[in-house]
Amino acid sequence: MASVAVDHVIGTIMSALQEEATLLVDIKDELEEISKELVSMRSFLQDAERNKVMSKGEETWVAEVRDTAHQIEDLIDDYMYDMYRKQYSTGARRIFLTLKSLLEKLRIASKLRQINKNIIGMDERRKRFENDHIEGFNDHCHLTLYPRDSAVFMKEDDVVGFVDESRLLKTWLVDGEKHLNLLSVVGMGGSGKTTLVAKTCNNETAKSYFDCYAWVTVSQTYARDDLLRKLIKECHESGKARVPNDLGTKDFKDLVEYLIGYLKHKKYLVILDDVWDISLWENIKASLPNNEFGSRIIFTTRNEDVGSFSSNVRSHMLTIKPLKNEEAWDLFCKKAFFSNPDKSCPEELKPLALELVGKCDGLPLAIVALGGVMSSKKSTREWSSVWDNLNWQLNNNPRLEIVKSILLLSFNYLPSPLKYCFLYCCLFPEDYKIRRQRLIRLWIAEGFIQNVDRTTPNEVAERYFMELTLRSMLQVESRNARGRPKACKMHDFLREIGISMLEREKFGVVYDEKVKINKCQLHQARRLSIQTTNWDLQSFDNMTRLHSLLVFVDSSVSFSNTSSPNLKLMRSLDLENVAINSLPEVLGTLFNLRYLNLRGTQVEKLPKSIGKLRNLESLDITNTNVKELPSEVAELQNLYHLIMRSKGITNNLERFFVFQWSASTI
C-alpha cells in the first residue's frame, strides 16, 4: 500500500506543477527533486510489498515511505492554502499575509529539502536490507488446501445451492452445438465458481460425453509453457493415451503443435480455473482447435471483462449470484452444527446465528469458514463475542484467514489508482447504497483520478467505477433507464477487511463506536467517516491533517468559526441528510475544498464567503431550503457540478451560466 501512496503523491506533484506552476514557482525545484527520488524508489517498494513475509526492518522502511508520501501531499496543500488566502485578502491584511506567506514559503521549502534528504537516507537503508536479506522465510510457512483445490474433490451432497446454475451450465456443455464454445463462470472471490464447475463437470456422466478432459488452475501469475504442459498431460491421461516424455524440453511452438495434434480429432473439455486476465486466451487459443466436434472450454473468473471476452469463439457467460437466504442458512448449519442431530441450530443461538449468516451476504466461502469457527462455540456468550468482534476475528482467527486471503487477492490485483478508490468506499456505512455520481465526485476531489490526455476526470472516474464493478469489488444495487449502474454497495466481509486496511495504512478512520478510537488516531486521521450520534464537532478542532469529512448521522450539527481554520487541508465535506440549518462565513477559508455536499440538509442560505472557494468543483444543494444563490457563486471558476433539484432557485443563475457554460454540468 505504501507504493500506492507514492504513486498518488507523484501524480499530485506532477499535476500541481502543471496546473499551478505560477503559484508553486518558489518550491518547484524541491518538488521535482523529490519526485525523481520517489520514482527511482517506487519499483523497489513494490518488490518489498510483494513479499508475503517482510522483515521488521522492511516493514519499518515501507511504513516510513508511506508516511513521507503523506507528509509531502500535506505540505503541497498547506502551501497552496497560504497562496489562495493571500489572493483573497486586501489592504493592510494583504501586506501582513504577504510577509507571512514569504515565511511560509521558506518554511515549506526547507521542509521539502529535509524530506528529500530523508528519502535519500531511506534509499540507502533499503540497499542495506538487500545486502543483509537472509532468505528462508518460507521455512515458517505451511501448506494449506485452498477451497478451489478441495472443491474438485467435494461430494455432490456437500454442495448447497447452484441448482439452476448447474442445470444451465450442463445444458451449454451437452446442447449438441458442434462449434467450439467458451463458457465463462463469473463471480467475486469465494462465491462458489469452482464448486459449481466441479459439481457440474467433475463426474463420470459429464466426462463420458467428451473424449478427453483437463482441469488447470491458472491464478494471477502463470507460466504459459507450463500451462500448456499441464494441458497436454491431463488431456493425454484422461484420454487413456501415453504422456510424451520430453515435454520439459519443448518450447512454445512445439507444445502448441503437440496439443493441436492430439485434440484436432477429439471432442474435448478444458477447464481453466481462476483466470485473471484476457491475455490468457490470446496466449493459448492457437493450441485449442475449433474442430467442429462439440468441444467446450470453461473459464472461472472474478473479472466480468474476462468472462465477456470471446475472441471470435461462440460464448456464454454465467454470473454467480449469492446464495438465497434458506440456502445460506442450510450451508451454515451443516458446518456450525455438524455434530447436532439433523445439523439443527439450538433455539438459544438462532438469533445470533441468523445475524452471522446475514453478515456473509450469501458468500459461500464466508459461510463455510464462519460456520467452521462457530462449530467449536457452544455458549451464547461465546457467540456474542464473535459477533461483537468480527473485524478482529477476520484479522486474527486462523480459521478465517482463508476468507481474508482470497478476498485480498482481488484487492492486491487492482491497478494502483483503483486501490485508493476502493478503500474510500469502505468509509461508507455497512449496507449503504452509494450513488455512483456521488462516489466518483468524491474520488475526483481527493485527487485519486489520473490525468489522461483528451479525457475528462469525470470520464476516467466512470471507468474506475465500472472496473471495480466488473472485478466484483462493488455490487451494483440499481441501474438507470439506460442500464448504467446508478448505485452500488460493498459486501460486508470485503468492507470489514477494507476498514482494517484503511486504519493500518493511515488512510482513514471510521468512527462508529464499535471500535474505540483514541484522540491520537483522530488527530492524525486523513479521512473521517462519522457513523454515530455520540460525537461532537468541537472535539475535532485539532484534526489538521483531515482531507475528507463524511457524516452519516441525522443528529443536529453546528460549525463554529474557530474550527474551520484548522481544517485547511480539507478537500471534501459531505453532510448529506445531516440536521444542519446554517453554514458559517468561515467556510470561505477552506481554500482547498473541492467537494461540498449539502443534499437533504435544512440549510437555508449559502454564505457569501463561498465565492472564495476557487477550487470548489462540486456543490450539491438538492432538497435543501436554499431558495436563492448568492451572487458570489459566479466567482467559483472551477465549479463543474452544481446539483440543485429544488424549486425556486433562480437568482444569479444567468450570470453563473455565462461564466461557467463551457465547463459546468448542471
N, C-alpha and C positions, 0 to 999 in steps of 0.2 A: 504493500500500500504506500510505502514511502516513495516508490517510483512514480505513483500517480500524483502525489503531492508535488514532486519535482517536475513532472510533465506539465502540471497545471501552472506552476509558478513561472516556468519557462515561457509558456503561452501567454501568461499575464504580462511578463516583461516585454515580449515581442509586440503584443497588442498595444500596450501603453506607449511604447516608443514610436509606434506608427501613428496612433490616433491622438496622442497628447505630446507630440515632440516638442512643441514650444514651451509647455509648462515644465517638462522634465529635463530641459536642457542642462540644468545645473548638476544633475546626477546621472546623466546619460552614460558617461564613461564607466562609472561604477556598476551600473546595471548591465552594461554589455560585458564587462569582465566577469561578473557573477554568472551571467547566462552561459558564457563559454565554459566556465569551470563545471557548471551543473550538467551541461550537455556531455562533456567528457566523462563525467562520473555516472551518468544515467545507466549505461549498459552494465556496469559492474554492480550497480544497485539492483537491477533486475535479476542478475545472476544470483545475488545473495538471497533475494526473496523467493527464488525458485527452489532453494534448498528447503526440504521439508524439516530438517533439523539444523538450526543455526547455533553456533557457539554463543556464549554470553557476550563476548566481545563484538561479534557480528550483530547481535540483537541491539546492543547499545549504539553501535555505529549507525544502523538503519534508523533507529528512533531519533538519533541526533540529526541526521539528514532531513528527516520529515519535519522536525521542529524548526530547523533552519529555513526550510522552504516556507513554512507558515509565517515565520518572522519577516522574511523578505516581502511576502504578499502584504502583510500588515503595514510595513514601512512605506510601500508604494501608495497604499490607500491613505495612510497618515499624511504623506507628503501632498497628495492631491487634495485632501481635505483643506489643508492650510492655503493652498493656491486658490481654491474656489472661495474660501472665506474672505480672502483679501480682495477678490474681484467684486464681492458684494458689499464692501464697506465704503464709507465716504468720509470726507473731511479729515478731522484730526484722528479719528479711529483708523482711517486708511493708512495714515503716516505711521501710527503706532503698530498696526498689523504688518506693514511693510518691513519695519525693523524686526518685528518678532518673527516674520516668515524667513527673513535672512538668517536669523539664528537657527531656525528650524531646518533650513536647507543645509547649513553647516553641520548640525547635529546628525541629521539623517545621512548625509554624505559620509560622515565619519563612521557611523554605524555600519553602513554598507561596505566601506573599506575593511572594517574589522571582520564583518561576516565573510568577505572574500578571503581574508587570511585564515579564518576558521575553516572554510571549505577546503582550502589547500592543505591545512593540517589534517582534516578528516580524510582526504585522499591519501596522504602519506600513511595514516594509520591503517587504511584499507589495504595498502600494499603490504604492510606488516602482517595483516591477517592472512594474506595469500601465502606468504612465506612460511608462517608459523602453522598454517592449517594442517591438522592431522586427520587423515582420512580414517574412516572406521565407524562413523556414526551409525551405520546400518546394523552394527552389532547389537544395538538395543532395539531393533525393530522386530516385530513378529508378523508372521503371515496371517492374513485374515481372508476367510472365504467370503467374498463380496456377494451381495444379493444377486447380481447378474450371473455369477457363477453357480450359485445354489439353485437359482430359478430353473436352470436347464434340467436339473435332476428332481424338480418338485413333482410330487404326485398330483394328479388332477383333483383329487378330493381335498387337497390342501389349499387350492385356489378358490378365492371368493370373488364373485362378480365377473365382469367381462363376458357375460353370456352372449349378448348381442354382438359385441365387437369380435368375439371369436368366430361366431357364425358368419359374419360378413367377411372376415379375413379368409376363412376356409372357402367361401364362395369364390373369392378372387383367385384362390390357388387352383381350384379344380373346375373352373367355369367352362372349360373346353376351348378357350381362346388360344389360338396357335401362336400368335406373336409373343415375343418376349415381353413380359410385364414387370414393371418396377413398382413394388408395393412399399409404401412408407408408413411406419407407425410413429406418430409424433406425440410428445408429452414432456412435462417437466421431469427433472431428476426424481426418481423414486415413485413415479406414477404407475409403474407396473408394465412398461412396454415389453421388457424382456420376458416377464412372466406370461404375458398374453401370447407372444410369439411362441414361447416354449409350450404353452398349453395347446396351441393350435397345431403346431408343426412337429413337435418332438414326440410323436407316437407312430406306431407301425403303420396305421391306416394312411396317414398323410405321407409318410416316407415311401410307402409302396407305390404311390402314384407317380413317383419320379425314379429315373434310372440311377441318379446319384445325388448326393446331398452334402452340403458343407455349412458349418456354423463357425464364423470367425468374429471375435471381439476386436474392434478397431481402436476405440478410445481416442484421446486427444493427440497423442503422438504415436505414429505408426511408421514402420519402415516398409515402403512399397514392395520391395522384393521379398521381404519376409512374409508379408501378407499373401503374396502370390504363391509362395512355397506352401503356406498353410492350406490355401485353397486347393492346390494340386494334391496334397497329401490326403485331405479329407474327402475330396471327390473320388480319388482312387480307392480309398479304404471302403467308403460306403458303396461303391460300385463293384466291390469284390475284385479289384484289379491290383496288380503289384505296383507299389510306390517306387518311382525311379530312385536309384541310389545316389545319383550325382546332383541332386537339386542344390546342394550347398555350393557347388562350383559354377552354377549357371548365372548368367547376367539377366537383366530385364527382358531383353529381346528373346532369349532362349526360353525363359519362363512363360512368356506370353504364348509362344509357339507350342510349348508343351500343353498348356491349358486349352488352347483352341483345338489342338489335335485331339485331345481326349473328349471335349464337350461337343464338338461340331455335329455329331450324330446322336446326341443324347438329350433327353428331357431332364433338365437339372434344376435343383433348388439351392440357391445360395443365400444365406442369411448373414448380413453384415451388421453386427450389433454395436450400438453406441458410436454412431457416425457423427462427427462434429463439423465437417467442412465439405462443401460442394466439390472441392478439388479431388476428393477421393474417387468420385465417379470418373472424372477425367483421367485419373491415373490407371484405372483398371478396366474401363469399358471395352477397350480393344481386346481384352482377354476373355470376355464373356459373349460368345457369338449369339446373334439373333437368328436361330436356326429353324424357326417355324415349327418347333416340336412342342410348344406349350411350356417353355421354361419360365421360371419365376425367380426374381431377386427381391429380397426383403431388406429394407433399412430400418433400424430403430434409431431415433434421433431426438434431441431436445430442441432442435432448431427447425422451425417451420420452413425457412428458406431451403434447407436441405431436403425436407420432405416434399416440397412442391416442385423441386427441380427434376426434370425428366430427360433432357438432352436427347430429344427425338426418339425416345422409347415410350411406349404406352405406359401410363402410370395411374396409380390410385393412392390416395392419402387417407389414413385413418387417424383422427386426433383422439387421444385418450382423455376421457372425462373423469373427474373424481368419482370415487365410489359413492353410491347412493347411501343415505343415512342408515338404512337397515343392513346394507352390505358392510359398511364400515363397522357397525356395531357387532355384527356376526364375526368379522375378522378379529376385532379387538378381543372379544370374549374367548375365541379359540386360543389366543396367545396368553391373555392375562389369567384365565381361569381354566387352563387345560387340565388341572388336577381335580376340578369340581365335577360332580355328576352332571352330565349333559352340557358341560362347559358353561354353566349359567352363572350370572353375576349375583352375589348376595345383595339383598334389598338395601342394606345399610350403606353399601358402596355405590349403589346405582347413580345417585345424583352426581357424585364426583367422577364416576366412570364416564357418564354422558358428557360432562364438561371436557374431559380429556380427549374423548373421541371427537368432539366438536372442534377442538383446537387443531386436530390433524387435517381438517378440511378435506376429508376423503382421500388423503395421500397414503397409499398402501404401505410404503416404506416407513413412514412415521407411525402409522397404526401398529405395524408389526413390532417395531423397535420399542415403542412406548408400552405396548402390551407385554413384551418381554420384561421390561423394567418392573412393571406393576405386578407381575406374577409372583414376585417374592415379597410383596407388601400385603399384609393381612389386616391391619387395623385402619380405622377411619383416620386416625392421627397421621399415620404414615402416608396415606393417600393425599391428605390435605397438604402435607409438607411438600410433596412433589408438585402439586398444582400451584402452590404459592411461590415455588422457586423453580419454575420450569426453565427460565432462562439460564439459571445456574446449572440445572441438570443437563441441559443441552451442551454446555461447555465443559462439564466436569464428569458426567457419568459415562464410563467406558461403553456401556451398552447402547448409549445414544450417539456415540462418536461417529458411527457409520452414517447416521442421518446427516449430521453436520458435514462430514467429509463429502458426501455425494452432492448435497446442495451447494457446498462451497465450490465444487468443481465448475459449476455454471458461472459463479461469480468470478473465479480466477481466470476463466477463459474469455471474459469480456474485454473488448478494447479499452485502453486506459481511460478515455473520457467518459465512457459509459459507467465505469465503476463509481465515480462520484455521483453521477445521476441516479444510480440505483440506491446508493446509501442515503441520498436526500429523501427518497421515497419512504425510508424507514422512520423519518421524523413524523409522518402522518400516523394517526391512531390506528389501533387494530381494527381490521374490517372496514376501514374508512374508504368510501368511494371518492377517488381522486379525479377531478376533472382534468382531461388532457391539456387543455389550454392553460389552466392554472399552473400545472406542473411545469410545462415547458417554459413559461414566462419566468418562473422561479429559477429554473436552470440557467436561463439567459442572464438574469440579474446577478447570479452568483459567478458568472464567467466560466461556466463549465463547457460552453459550446465553442468548438474550434472554428477558426476563420477558414472559410472555403471560398475560393475565387468564384465570382459570379453567382453566389448563393447567399441568401439572407440567413441571419442567425435563426430566424423562425423556421425556415425550411430545414436547416441542419438539425435543429432540436426535434422537429417532427420525425426525422429519420431515426434519431436516437430513441425516441419513444417507440416507434414501430419495431426497431431492433430488439428492444427489451421485451416487447410482447411476443415477437417471433421466437425469441430464445426462452420463452416460458418463465421469464423473471417477473413479469407483471401479467395479471389476469384481466382480460377485457371484461368489464361489467356491463357496458351498454354501448350501443352504436347509434350514429345519427342516420338520417334517411338515406344517405349515400353509402352506408356501410362502414364508414370510418369510425374507429374507436372514439367514444365520447368520454368514457370514464373507465378507470381501472382500479384494482385493489391488489394487495400483496398477500401471498399465502402466509399464514400465521407463523409457520416454522421458519420460512425464509426471513420474515421480518425480525423474529427473535434473534436469529443468527446475525442479521444486519445490525441490530441495535448493539450487540456485543462488540461488533467491529467498529462502529462509528464512535463508541466510547473509548475503545482501546487505541484507536488511531487519532483521537482528539479531533474528530470530525464534527461531532455534535453531541448534545445531551437531550435525552427525553425525560422530562420532569413530570412523572405521573404518580408519585408516592409509592409505587410498587417496590422501587429500589431507593434506598436512602442516598441522596446526593449531597455531598459536603460543599461548603462555601467555596473551597479552593477549586473544585470542579466547575462550579457555576461561574466563578470569576474568570476561568480560563476558557470557557465554552466559546466556540466559534459559531455554533448554531444551536438555538434553544427551542425546543418544542414543549409548550406548556399544556398539559392534559389533565390538570387537577384544579379544582376550585380553591384549594388551600394554597394560595400564592399571593404575594404582594409585590407589585411592580417596583416599589421603592427599594426592596431588598436587592434589586438587580442593578443598582446605581454604579457599581464598580466593575461591570462587565465590559471592559474597554476593548475586548477582542471580538465582540459579538458582530457577526455578519448577517445573520438571519434570526428573526424572532417570529415564531408561528404560535398563535394562541388558539386552542381548540376547546375553550370553555365559554359558557354564555353568562358568566358572572360579571358583575359591574367592574369596570376598569377605568382608572383615571391616570392621565400622564401629568407629571409635574414638569415645571420649566427648568428644574435642576438636573433631571436625569438625562435628558436628551444630549447635552454636550459630551457626556461620557460615552455616547453611542456613535461616535463619529465614523466608525468603520462600517456602520450598518448599511447593507445593500438591499435587504428585503424585510418588509414589515407586513405581516399577514394577520389581519384581525377579523377575518370573515366570521359573521354572526356573533361577534363579541358585543356585550352590552355596554357600548361606549357611545356617548352623545356629543362629544366635542374633542377637538384636537388643539393642542397648544400652539401658539405662534412660533415657539422654539423648534417646531417641526422643520422649519425652513433652514435650520442649521445642519440638518443631516445631508450634507452636500454629496455624499457617496450613495445616497438612496436611489435605487433603480426600480424598485417594485413596491407599490403601496396598494393593499387590498382592503377595502372598507365594505365590501359587499355584505348586505344583510345587517349592517350596524344601524344605530339610531343617530348617526352623525347628521347634523342639520346644515352645517356650512363648512367649507374648506377655509383654512386660514390664508390670509393674503400672502404670508411668507412662503406659500407653496411655490410661488414663481421663482424662488431661489434654487429650487431643486433641479439644476441644469442637467443632471444625469438621469432624472426620472424617465423611465421607458414605458412603464405600465401603471395605469391608475384605474381601479375598478370601484365605482360608486353605485353599482347596481343595487336596487332595493334599499336605498338609504333614504333619509329625509332631506337630502340636498336638493333644493329647488333652483338654485342659481349658482353658476360658476363665477368665481371672482375673475376680474379682468386679467389678473396676474397669470392665469392659466396659459395665456397666449405666449408667455415667456419661456414655456417649457420646450426648449428647442429639440430635445431628444425623445419626446413622448411619441411612441409608436402605437400604443394601445390605450385608448380611452373607452372604457366599457361603462355604459350608464343607462341601462334599460330601466329608466324611471320616467314618470310623467312630469312634464312641466319644466324640464331643464332646457332653457333656450338662450339665456343671457351669454353674450360674448362668444357664441359658437361660430358665428360668421367670421369674426376676426381670427379665431383659432384655426378654422378651416383654411383660410387664406395663407396662414403662416405654416401650417403643417401638412397640407394636402398631399404632397408627394411622398410623405414618409409614414403617415398615420394609418392605423386600422381602427375604424370607429365601429 
